[in-house]
Amino acid sequence: MKREALLLVPLLLLVVLVGVVAAEIPDSLGLPAAAQIRLDHYIAHVSPLDATTVRSIARAEKPWNFVEDTSQATFGDSAHFQVDYGSAGSLPLPFPPKELWCVLLERRDTSTGDAVAGAAHEHVRS
């Protein structure tokens, strides 16, 4: 019984590790899970009648080129950062972002597309 318990501990640790790693793997659209949730919230905000779909997503190779002047309006639900739309904290967004995606959205009612930048800004503790 004791030997079986010793073998079970590493197996349980492996299962937990696989679960943690799987949570960080991007979904089928190429976004990490947290970024996909924020994109879904943004789409629901700008198109509450489900009239907008994601046409394509591309990860930026050089996110450091996305500077504050490049950003127009910001959307999010951050406890740390200021945003134009959504709930926000008090700190200005730090630029450049840690990660960046270009998302092409298509509106079914107008057959036009909008390109939006999905940026992962990182809070640096001092």
PyMOL commands that place a pseudoatom at each C-alpha (Angstrom):
pseudoatom trace, name=CA, resn=MET, resi=1, chain=A, elem=C, hetatm=0, pos=[0.000, 0.000, 0.000]
pseudoatom trace, name=CA, resn=LYS, resi=2, chain=A, elem=C, hetatm=0, pos=[2.819, 2.377, 0.901]
pseudoatom trace, name=CA, resn=ARG, resi=3, chain=A, elem=C, hetatm=0, pos=[4.604, 1.685, -2.394]
pseudoatom trace, name=CA, resn=GLU, resi=4, chain=A, elem=C, hetatm=0, pos=[1.405, 2.360, -4.376]
pseudoatom trace, name=CA, resn=ALA, resi=5, chain=A, elem=C, hetatm=0, pos=[1.027, 5.700, -2.603]
pseudoatom trace, name=CA, resn=LEU, resi=6, chain=A, elem=C, hetatm=0, pos=[4.604, 6.635, -3.511]
pseudoatom trace, name=CA, resn=LEU, resi=7, chain=A, elem=C, hetatm=0, pos=[3.893, 5.892, -7.182]
pseudoatom trace, name=CA, resn=LEU, resi=8, chain=A, elem=C, hetatm=0, pos=[0.639, 7.851, -7.093]
pseudoatom trace, name=CA, resn=VAL, resi=9, chain=A, elem=C, hetatm=0, pos=[2.267, 11.133, -5.967]
pseudoatom trace, name=CA, resn=PRO, resi=10, chain=A, elem=C, hetatm=0, pos=[4.430, 11.609, -9.099]
pseudoatom trace, name=CA, resn=LEU, resi=11, chain=A, elem=C, hetatm=0, pos=[1.476, 10.648, -11.278]
pseudoatom trace, name=CA, resn=LEU, resi=12, chain=A, elem=C, hetatm=0, pos=[-0.717, 13.287, -9.623]
pseudoatom trace, name=CA, resn=LEU, resi=13, chain=A, elem=C, hetatm=0, pos=[2.045, 15.899, -10.046]
pseudoatom trace, name=CA, resn=LEU, resi=14, chain=A, elem=C, hetatm=0, pos=[2.284, 15.021, -13.734]
pseudoatom trace, name=CA, resn=VAL, resi=15, chain=A, elem=C, hetatm=0, pos=[-1.479, 15.447, -14.162]
pseudoatom trace, name=CA, resn=VAL, resi=16, chain=A, elem=C, hetatm=0, pos=[-1.363, 18.868, -12.450]
pseudoatom trace, name=CA, resn=LEU, resi=17, chain=A, elem=C, hetatm=0, pos=[1.607, 19.938, -14.589]
pseudoatom trace, name=CA, resn=VAL, resi=18, chain=A, elem=C, hetatm=0, pos=[-0.167, 18.897, -17.804]
pseudoatom trace, name=CA, resn=GLY, resi=19, chain=A, elem=C, hetatm=0, pos=[-3.224, 20.885, -16.686]
pseudoatom trace, name=CA, resn=VAL, resi=20, chain=A, elem=C, hetatm=0, pos=[-1.142, 24.007, -16.040]
pseudoatom trace, name=CA, resn=VAL, resi=21, chain=A, elem=C, hetatm=0, pos=[0.676, 23.733, -19.373]
pseudoatom trace, name=CA, resn=ALA, resi=22, chain=A, elem=C, hetatm=0, pos=[-2.584, 23.096, -21.249]
pseudoatom trace, name=CA, resn=ALA, resi=23, chain=A, elem=C, hetatm=0, pos=[-4.065, 26.263, -19.768]
pseudoatom trace, name=CA, resn=GLU, resi=24, chain=A, elem=C, hetatm=0, pos=[-1.271, 28.294, -21.417]
pseudoatom trace, name=CA, resn=ILE, resi=25, chain=A, elem=C, hetatm=0, pos=[-1.597, 26.713, -24.881]
pseudoatom trace, name=CA, resn=PRO, resi=26, chain=A, elem=C, hetatm=0, pos=[-3.300, 29.069, -27.353]
pseudoatom trace, name=CA, resn=ASP, resi=27, chain=A, elem=C, hetatm=0, pos=[-6.776, 28.101, -28.522]
pseudoatom trace, name=CA, resn=SER, resi=28, chain=A, elem=C, hetatm=0, pos=[-7.638, 27.253, -32.121]
pseudoatom trace, name=CA, resn=LEU, resi=29, chain=A, elem=C, hetatm=0, pos=[-7.571, 30.933, -33.127]
pseudoatom trace, name=CA, resn=GLY, resi=30, chain=A, elem=C, hetatm=0, pos=[-4.010, 31.328, -31.907]
pseudoatom trace, name=CA, resn=LEU, resi=31, chain=A, elem=C, hetatm=0, pos=[-4.718, 33.402, -28.807]
pseudoatom trace, name=CA, resn=PRO, resi=32, chain=A, elem=C, hetatm=0, pos=[-3.931, 32.469, -25.223]
pseudoatom trace, name=CA, resn=ALA, resi=33, chain=A, elem=C, hetatm=0, pos=[-7.105, 31.743, -23.267]
pseudoatom trace, name=CA, resn=ALA, resi=34, chain=A, elem=C, hetatm=0, pos=[-7.055, 35.049, -21.343]
pseudoatom trace, name=CA, resn=ALA, resi=35, chain=A, elem=C, hetatm=0, pos=[-6.621, 37.052, -24.553]
pseudoatom trace, name=CA, resn=GLN, resi=36, chain=A, elem=C, hetatm=0, pos=[-9.475, 35.147, -26.206]
pseudoatom trace, name=CA, resn=ILE, resi=37, chain=A, elem=C, hetatm=0, pos=[-11.758, 35.981, -23.267]
pseudoatom trace, name=CA, resn=ARG, resi=38, chain=A, elem=C, hetatm=0, pos=[-10.905, 39.686, -23.580]
pseudoatom trace, name=CA, resn=LEU, resi=39, chain=A, elem=C, hetatm=0, pos=[-11.471, 39.577, -27.346]
pseudoatom trace, name=CA, resn=ASP, resi=40, chain=A, elem=C, hetatm=0, pos=[-14.880, 37.962, -26.772]
pseudoatom trace, name=CA, resn=HIS, resi=41, chain=A, elem=C, hetatm=0, pos=[-15.755, 40.734, -24.284]
pseudoatom trace, name=CA, resn=TYR, resi=42, chain=A, elem=C, hetatm=0, pos=[-14.651, 43.393, -26.776]
pseudoatom trace, name=CA, resn=ILE, resi=43, chain=A, elem=C, hetatm=0, pos=[-16.748, 41.878, -29.579]
pseudoatom trace, name=CA, resn=ALA, resi=44, chain=A, elem=C, hetatm=0, pos=[-19.773, 41.686, -27.275]
pseudoatom trace, name=CA, resn=HIS, resi=45, chain=A, elem=C, hetatm=0, pos=[-19.203, 45.359, -26.357]
pseudoatom trace, name=CA, resn=VAL, resi=46, chain=A, elem=C, hetatm=0, pos=[-18.951, 46.668, -29.929]
pseudoatom trace, name=CA, resn=SER, resi=47, chain=A, elem=C, hetatm=0, pos=[-21.468, 44.266, -31.442]
pseudoatom trace, name=CA, resn=PRO, resi=48, chain=A, elem=C, hetatm=0, pos=[-23.981, 43.125, -28.831]
pseudoatom trace, name=CA, resn=LEU, resi=49, chain=A, elem=C, hetatm=0, pos=[-26.211, 41.475, -31.455]
pseudoatom trace, name=CA, resn=ASP, resi=50, chain=A, elem=C, hetatm=0, pos=[-23.491, 38.969, -32.405]
pseudoatom trace, name=CA, resn=ALA, resi=51, chain=A, elem=C, hetatm=0, pos=[-23.002, 40.634, -35.788]
pseudoatom trace, name=CA, resn=THR, resi=52, chain=A, elem=C, hetatm=0, pos=[-19.193, 40.564, -35.708]
pseudoatom trace, name=CA, resn=THR, resi=53, chain=A, elem=C, hetatm=0, pos=[-16.938, 37.598, -36.344]
pseudoatom trace, name=CA, resn=VAL, resi=54, chain=A, elem=C, hetatm=0, pos=[-13.186, 37.084, -36.243]
pseudoatom trace, name=CA, resn=ARG, resi=55, chain=A, elem=C, hetatm=0, pos=[-11.803, 36.855, -39.768]
pseudoatom trace, name=CA, resn=SER, resi=56, chain=A, elem=C, hetatm=0, pos=[-8.136, 36.325, -38.901]
pseudoatom trace, name=CA, resn=ILE, resi=57, chain=A, elem=C, hetatm=0, pos=[-5.551, 36.685, -36.144]
pseudoatom trace, name=CA, resn=ALA, resi=58, chain=A, elem=C, hetatm=0, pos=[-1.825, 37.240, -36.540]
pseudoatom trace, name=CA, resn=ARG, resi=59, chain=A, elem=C, hetatm=0, pos=[0.716, 37.501, -33.752]
pseudoatom trace, name=CA, resn=ALA, resi=60, chain=A, elem=C, hetatm=0, pos=[3.057, 40.478, -34.061]
pseudoatom trace, name=CA, resn=GLU, resi=61, chain=A, elem=C, hetatm=0, pos=[6.710, 39.571, -34.418]
pseudoatom trace, name=CA, resn=LYS, resi=62, chain=A, elem=C, hetatm=0, pos=[7.851, 42.930, -33.023]
pseudoatom trace, name=CA, resn=PRO, resi=63, chain=A, elem=C, hetatm=0, pos=[5.368, 44.055, -30.333]
pseudoatom trace, name=CA, resn=TRP, resi=64, chain=A, elem=C, hetatm=0, pos=[7.845, 46.706, -29.176]
pseudoatom trace, name=CA, resn=ASN, resi=65, chain=A, elem=C, hetatm=0, pos=[6.950, 48.712, -32.307]
pseudoatom trace, name=CA, resn=PHE, resi=66, chain=A, elem=C, hetatm=0, pos=[3.427, 49.234, -30.907]
pseudoatom trace, name=CA, resn=VAL, resi=67, chain=A, elem=C, hetatm=0, pos=[3.805, 52.470, -28.947]
pseudoatom trace, name=CA, resn=GLU, resi=68, chain=A, elem=C, hetatm=0, pos=[1.323, 54.697, -27.149]
pseudoatom trace, name=CA, resn=ASP, resi=69, chain=A, elem=C, hetatm=0, pos=[0.893, 56.950, -30.221]
pseudoatom trace, name=CA, resn=THR, resi=70, chain=A, elem=C, hetatm=0, pos=[-0.146, 53.888, -32.245]
pseudoatom trace, name=CA, resn=SER, resi=71, chain=A, elem=C, hetatm=0, pos=[-2.936, 53.043, -29.823]
pseudoatom trace, name=CA, resn=GLN, resi=72, chain=A, elem=C, hetatm=0, pos=[-6.244, 54.874, -30.201]
pseudoatom trace, name=CA, resn=ALA, resi=73, chain=A, elem=C, hetatm=0, pos=[-8.977, 53.728, -27.816]
pseudoatom trace, name=CA, resn=THR, resi=74, chain=A, elem=C, hetatm=0, pos=[-8.407, 51.061, -25.178]
pseudoatom trace, name=CA, resn=PHE, resi=75, chain=A, elem=C, hetatm=0, pos=[-10.818, 48.437, -23.887]
pseudoatom trace, name=CA, resn=GLY, resi=76, chain=A, elem=C, hetatm=0, pos=[-10.404, 46.087, -20.970]
pseudoatom trace, name=CA, resn=ASP, resi=77, chain=A, elem=C, hetatm=0, pos=[-11.187, 45.086, -17.422]
pseudoatom trace, name=CA, resn=SER, resi=78, chain=A, elem=C, hetatm=0, pos=[-7.983, 45.716, -15.547]
pseudoatom trace, name=CA, resn=ALA, resi=79, chain=A, elem=C, hetatm=0, pos=[-7.495, 46.251, -11.850]
pseudoatom trace, name=CA, resn=HIS, resi=80, chain=A, elem=C, hetatm=0, pos=[-4.243, 48.075, -12.680]
pseudoatom trace, name=CA, resn=PHE, resi=81, chain=A, elem=C, hetatm=0, pos=[-4.489, 49.985, -15.967]
pseudoatom trace, name=CA, resn=GLN, resi=82, chain=A, elem=C, hetatm=0, pos=[-6.516, 52.908, -17.275]
pseudoatom trace, name=CA, resn=VAL, resi=83, chain=A, elem=C, hetatm=0, pos=[-8.739, 52.104, -20.276]
pseudoatom trace, name=CA, resn=ASP, resi=84, chain=A, elem=C, hetatm=0, pos=[-11.176, 54.134, -22.347]
pseudoatom trace, name=CA, resn=TYR, resi=85, chain=A, elem=C, hetatm=0, pos=[-13.950, 51.497, -22.333]
pseudoatom trace, name=CA, resn=GLY, resi=86, chain=A, elem=C, hetatm=0, pos=[-14.604, 48.950, -19.599]
pseudoatom trace, name=CA, resn=SER, resi=87, chain=A, elem=C, hetatm=0, pos=[-13.619, 48.835, -15.949]
pseudoatom trace, name=CA, resn=ALA, resi=88, chain=A, elem=C, hetatm=0, pos=[-10.191, 50.167, -15.150]
pseudoatom trace, name=CA, resn=GLY, resi=89, chain=A, elem=C, hetatm=0, pos=[-7.521, 50.888, -12.595]
pseudoatom trace, name=CA, resn=SER, resi=90, chain=A, elem=C, hetatm=0, pos=[-5.406, 53.985, -12.143]
pseudoatom trace, name=CA, resn=LEU, resi=91, chain=A, elem=C, hetatm=0, pos=[-2.064, 53.259, -13.838]
pseudoatom trace, name=CA, resn=PRO, resi=92, chain=A, elem=C, hetatm=0, pos=[-1.350, 54.270, -17.435]
pseudoatom trace, name=CA, resn=LEU, resi=93, chain=A, elem=C, hetatm=0, pos=[-0.809, 51.374, -19.831]
pseudoatom trace, name=CA, resn=PRO, resi=94, chain=A, elem=C, hetatm=0, pos=[2.884, 50.496, -20.026]
pseudoatom trace, name=CA, resn=PHE, resi=95, chain=A, elem=C, hetatm=0, pos=[4.276, 50.521, -23.545]
pseudoatom trace, name=CA, resn=PRO, resi=96, chain=A, elem=C, hetatm=0, pos=[5.395, 48.568, -25.390]
pseudoatom trace, name=CA, resn=PRO, resi=97, chain=A, elem=C, hetatm=0, pos=[3.111, 45.604, -24.668]
pseudoatom trace, name=CA, resn=LYS, resi=98, chain=A, elem=C, hetatm=0, pos=[4.538, 42.211, -23.768]
pseudoatom trace, name=CA, resn=GLU, resi=99, chain=A, elem=C, hetatm=0, pos=[2.600, 40.525, -26.604]
pseudoatom trace, name=CA, resn=LEU, resi=100, chain=A, elem=C, hetatm=0, pos=[0.543, 41.843, -29.506]
pseudoatom trace, name=CA, resn=TRP, resi=101, chain=A, elem=C, hetatm=0, pos=[-1.924, 40.397, -32.007]
pseudoatom trace, name=CA, resn=CYS, resi=102, chain=A, elem=C, hetatm=0, pos=[-3.630, 41.959, -34.997]
pseudoatom trace, name=CA, resn=VAL, resi=103, chain=A, elem=C, hetatm=0, pos=[-7.233, 40.832, -35.188]
pseudoatom trace, name=CA, resn=LEU, resi=104, chain=A, elem=C, hetatm=0, pos=[-9.341, 41.372, -38.295]
pseudoatom trace, name=CA, resn=LEU, resi=105, chain=A, elem=C, hetatm=0, pos=[-13.036, 41.562, -37.430]
pseudoatom trace, name=CA, resn=GLU, resi=106, chain=A, elem=C, hetatm=0, pos=[-15.822, 41.374, -39.972]
pseudoatom trace, name=CA, resn=ARG, resi=107, chain=A, elem=C, hetatm=0, pos=[-19.251, 42.920, -39.431]
pseudoatom trace, name=CA, resn=ARG, resi=108, chain=A, elem=C, hetatm=0, pos=[-22.002, 40.975, -41.103]
pseudoatom trace, name=CA, resn=ASP, resi=109, chain=A, elem=C, hetatm=0, pos=[-24.382, 43.933, -41.379]
pseudoatom trace, name=CA, resn=THR, resi=110, chain=A, elem=C, hetatm=0, pos=[-21.977, 46.131, -43.360]
pseudoatom trace, name=CA, resn=SER, resi=111, chain=A, elem=C, hetatm=0, pos=[-19.586, 43.594, -44.928]
pseudoatom trace, name=CA, resn=THR, resi=112, chain=A, elem=C, hetatm=0, pos=[-16.711, 45.751, -43.722]
pseudoatom trace, name=CA, resn=GLY, resi=113, chain=A, elem=C, hetatm=0, pos=[-13.788, 44.789, -41.587]
pseudoatom trace, name=CA, resn=ASP, resi=114, chain=A, elem=C, hetatm=0, pos=[-12.077, 46.429, -38.640]
pseudoatom trace, name=CA, resn=ALA, resi=115, chain=A, elem=C, hetatm=0, pos=[-8.523, 45.738, -37.604]
pseudoatom trace, name=CA, resn=VAL, resi=116, chain=A, elem=C, hetatm=0, pos=[-7.930, 45.876, -33.871]
pseudoatom trace, name=CA, resn=ALA, resi=117, chain=A, elem=C, hetatm=0, pos=[-4.773, 45.300, -31.868]
pseudoatom trace, name=CA, resn=GLY, resi=118, chain=A, elem=C, hetatm=0, pos=[-4.922, 42.922, -28.952]
pseudoatom trace, name=CA, resn=ALA, resi=119, chain=A, elem=C, hetatm=0, pos=[-2.112, 43.831, -26.588]
pseudoatom trace, name=CA, resn=ALA, resi=120, chain=A, elem=C, hetatm=0, pos=[-0.971, 42.098, -23.409]
pseudoatom trace, name=CA, resn=HIS, resi=121, chain=A, elem=C, hetatm=0, pos=[0.407, 44.834, -21.165]
pseudoatom trace, name=CA, resn=GLU, resi=122, chain=A, elem=C, hetatm=0, pos=[2.390, 43.727, -18.156]
pseudoatom trace, name=CA, resn=HIS, resi=123, chain=A, elem=C, hetatm=0, pos=[2.192, 45.349, -14.741]
pseudoatom trace, name=CA, resn=VAL, resi=124, chain=A, elem=C, hetatm=0, pos=[5.698, 45.817, -13.365]
pseudoatom trace, name=CA, resn=ARG, resi=125, chain=A, elem=C, hetatm=0, pos=[5.794, 46.004, -9.594]
pseudoatom trace, name=CA, resn=SER, resi=126, chain=A, elem=C, hetatm=0, pos=[8.204, 48.494, -8.113]
for i in range(1, 126): cmd.bond("trace and resi %d" % i, "trace and resi %d" % (i + 1))
show_as sticks, trace
zoom trace
